[in-house]
């Protein structure tokens, strides 16, 4: 259990590092290809592109929701729980489905 948790954490950290590096490289390439010719600004290096990425994520609210969703989907038990919920939903009557959705704060389409 400890090894699995350790390796999952290590893989998550590695994935975040790779995605951050790829995002910074993309910003650097796009900036250096477009901005100096159009606006006359200087080219930027990787560290400056990383700063622009951090600034953009800060100003736009970050990527917390997509990242959390991605990590949730990668969880080992997600497929099993998803399948169980799908089977449970198929076996519900319309009244049971309405009660299920109402308990979670949602309404069915025909109730609006």
C-alpha positions in Angstrom: 0.0 0.0 0.0 2.8 2.4 0.8 4.6 1.6 -2.4 1.5 2.1 -4.5 0.7 5.5 -2.8 4.4 6.5 -3.1 4.6 5.7 -6.8 1.2 7.3 -7.5 2.4 10.5 -5.8 5.7 10.4 -7.7 3.9 9.9 -11.0 1.6 12.8 -10.2 4.5 15.1 -9.4 6.3 14.0 -12.6 3.2 14.6 -14.7 2.8 18.1 -13.3 6.5 18.9 -14.0 6.1 17.6 -17.5 2.9 19.5 -18.2 4.4 22.7 -16.7 7.6 22.3 -18.8 5.5 21.7 -22.0 3.3 24.7 -21.3 6.3 26.9 -20.7 8.0 25.7 -23.9 4.8 26.3 -25.9 4.5 29.8 -24.5 8.2 30.5 -25.3 8.0 29.2 -28.9 4.7 31.1 -29.6 6.0 34.3 -28.1 9.3 34.2 -29.9 7.6 33.3 -33.2 4.9 36.0 -33.1 5.5 38.9 -30.6 8.9 40.2 -31.7 7.8 40.5 -35.3 4.4 42.1 -34.5 5.1 44.3 -31.5 8.9 44.6 -31.5 9.4 43.2 -28.0 12.4 41.0 -27.2 12.4 37.3 -27.3 12.0 35.4 -24.0 13.8 32.4 -22.5 12.3 29.4 -20.7 12.3 30.9 -17.2 10.5 34.0 -18.5 7.9 31.8 -20.3 7.4 29.9 -17.0 6.8 33.3 -15.3 4.2 34.2 -18.0 2.6 30.8 -17.5 2.3 31.3 -13.7 1.0 34.9 -14.3 -1.6 33.7 -16.7 -2.7 30.8 -14.5 -2.9 33.2 -11.5 -5.0 35.8 -13.4 -7.3 33.2 -14.9 -8.0 31.3 -11.8 -5.6 28.4 -12.4 -6.3 24.9 -13.5 -7.4 23.5 -10.2 -10.8 22.1 -11.4 -9.5 20.3 -14.5 -6.4 19.0 -12.6 -8.6 17.7 -9.8 -11.0 16.1 -12.3 -8.0 14.5 -14.1 -6.6 13.1 -10.9 -10.0 11.8 -9.9 -10.4 10.0 -13.3 -7.0 8.4 -12.8 -7.9 7.0 -9.4 -7.8 3.2 -9.5 -11.4 2.7 -8.2 -13.0 5.2 -10.5 -14.0 2.8 -13.3 -15.6 0.4 -10.8 -17.6 3.1 -9.1 -18.6 4.6 -12.4 -19.8 1.2 -13.6 -21.7 0.5 -10.4 -23.4 3.9 -10.5 -24.4 3.3 -14.2 -25.9 -0.1 -13.3 -27.7 1.4 -10.4 -29.1 4.2 -12.6 -30.3 1.7 -15.2 -32.3 -0.2 -12.6 -34.0 2.9 -11.1 -37.5 4.0 -11.8 -38.2 7.5 -12.9 -39.3 8.4 -9.4 -36.1 6.9 -7.9 -34.1 8.9 -10.4 -35.8 12.2 -9.5 -35.2 11.4 -5.8 -31.6 10.6 -6.5 -31.0 13.8 -8.4 -33.0 15.9 -5.8 -30.9 14.6 -3.0 -27.8 16.0 -4.8 -29.4 19.4 -5.6 -30.2 18.7 -9.3 -33.5 18.6 -11.2 -34.5 16.4 -14.1 -35.1 18.0 -17.5 -38.9 17.6 -17.4 -39.2 19.3 -14.0 -37.9 22.8 -15.0 
